Amino acid sequence: MKIQILGTGCPTCKKLAEAADAADVILVVVDSTEYVGDEDRIVAKKALKSRKPVILLINKADLAGSLPRDEFKRLGIKDIIPTSAEHAQGITETLDRLTELLPAKTEQDHSAIRVSLIGRPNVGKSNLFNSLAGKQQALVANIAGTTRDINRVKVKYKGEYIELLDT
């Protein structure tokens, strides 16, 4: 299954498309302190069209200015988890949900489910990626475009392997 996440000609489209192509599950990440914008809608729509499981992570949910969860339901993604990468909130719930999505496998199958984190710049994807990975793997900065290449890490959670891809 091949999908293109953004069709707007932006410089990160290729990177997002590569991550989505490689994914079994797509995590759409939004900033809980900002209202849903056009980029968020485009990403969510394309992710849903992929027919892959899609989970919406509302990051920075610990901040005082966080919007209500209902504000993000308009993206059409039913599976919603509030997170805080900085304080590791929602990380266990996210990993639990990912392991629920793992297909049944044989004893010899040691492949990982591939999960791509996508979203507009500066919503906290790399920080969330590091929290899910349990280590400082990706460079985190408040400057858009810090993540230039797709970061990958394989983590073992409850005996299952999950490969995370940060865009």
NULO-781936 format. One line per field, with one value per residue (C-alpha): x, y, z. Coordinates in steps of 0.2 Angstrom, whole numbers, plus 5000, padded with zeros to 4 digits. Layout:
N
c1	[X ...]
c2	[Y ...]
c3	[Z ...]
***
This chain:
167
c1	[5000 5007 5001 5006 5003 5003 5000 5003 5021 5029 5048 5043 5031 5043 5049 5031 5027 5042 5037 5019 5024 5035 5021 5009 5001 5001 5002 4996 5003 4994 4998 4985 4987 4983 4967 4966 4973 4973 4989 4982 4967 4977 4988 4973 4963 4978 4982 4964 4963 4978 4967 4980 4976 4977 4979 4978 4990 4986 5003 5007 4991 4999 5000 4987 4982 4977 4961 4947 4948 4932 4941 4951 4937 4934 4949 4939 4951 4942 4957 4963 4976 4981 5000 5014 5031 5040 5031 5029 5010 5000 5016 5011 4993 5000 5012 4998 4986 5000 5003 4984 4986 4999 4994 4994 5011 5019 5033 5046 5040 5050 5046 5040 5025 5031 5023 5026 5024 5017 5011 5015 5031 5034 5019 5032 5034 5053 5051 5036 5047 5061 5048 5041 5058 5063 5080 5086 5087 5080 5087 5073 5072 5059 5065 5055 5064 5076 5072 5079 5080 5068 5074 5070 5071 5065 5058 5052 5036 5027 5037 5032 5043 5038 5048 5045 5049 5050 5047]
c2	[5000 5017 5034 5051 5061 5079 5084 5102 5102 5106 5101 5088 5079 5066 5062 5060 5050 5038 5036 5033 5020 5011 5011 4998 5011 5030 5042 5059 5072 5088 5102 5103 5122 5126 5125 5112 5120 5117 5107 5096 5093 5088 5076 5068 5066 5058 5047 5041 5037 5026 5013 5009 5011 5029 5036 5054 5060 5077 5082 5095 5090 5094 5113 5125 5132 5114 5114 5101 5084 5087 5101 5088 5076 5086 5078 5062 5051 5041 5034 5049 5049 5064 5064 5074 5069 5080 5072 5054 5055 5045 5035 5018 5020 5023 5008 4998 5003 4999 4982 4979 4983 4970 4956 4938 4931 4914 4909 4912 4929 4942 4957 4973 4984 5000 5016 5033 5049 5063 5080 5098 5106 5110 5099 5089 5073 5071 5074 5061 5049 5050 5047 5032 5025 5027 5036 5052 5046 5062 5080 5091 5110 5123 5127 5120 5108 5101 5083 5082 5063 5050 5043 5025 5015 4998 4996 4980 4982 4968 4956 4964 4974 4991 5001 5020 5032 5050 5063]
c3	[5000 4995 5001 4999 5015 5008 4991 4993 4986 5003 5005 5018 5007 5001 5019 5025 5010 5013 5032 5028 5014 5027 5041 5047 5058 5057 5072 5067 5080 5084 5096 5110 5112 5094 5085 5070 5055 5036 5037 5051 5041 5025 5035 5044 5028 5019 5033 5034 5015 5017 5025 5038 5057 5062 5080 5084 5097 5105 5111 5125 5133 5150 5146 5154 5137 5130 5120 5124 5116 5107 5097 5088 5084 5068 5060 5059 5068 5080 5090 5101 5115 5124 5127 5134 5127 5140 5155 5147 5149 5137 5132 5140 5133 5115 5116 5123 5108 5096 5103 5101 5083 5080 5068 5074 5071 5070 5082 5069 5065 5073 5062 5070 5067 5059 5066 5058 5067 5056 5058 5054 5061 5079 5086 5096 5085 5089 5107 5107 5097 5110 5124 5115 5111 5129 5124 5116 5098 5088 5089 5097 5094 5093 5075 5061 5049 5063 5058 5040 5038 5044 5062 5065 5081 5086 5103 5112 5123 5132 5121 5105 5093 5087 5074 5076 5061 5065 5051]
***
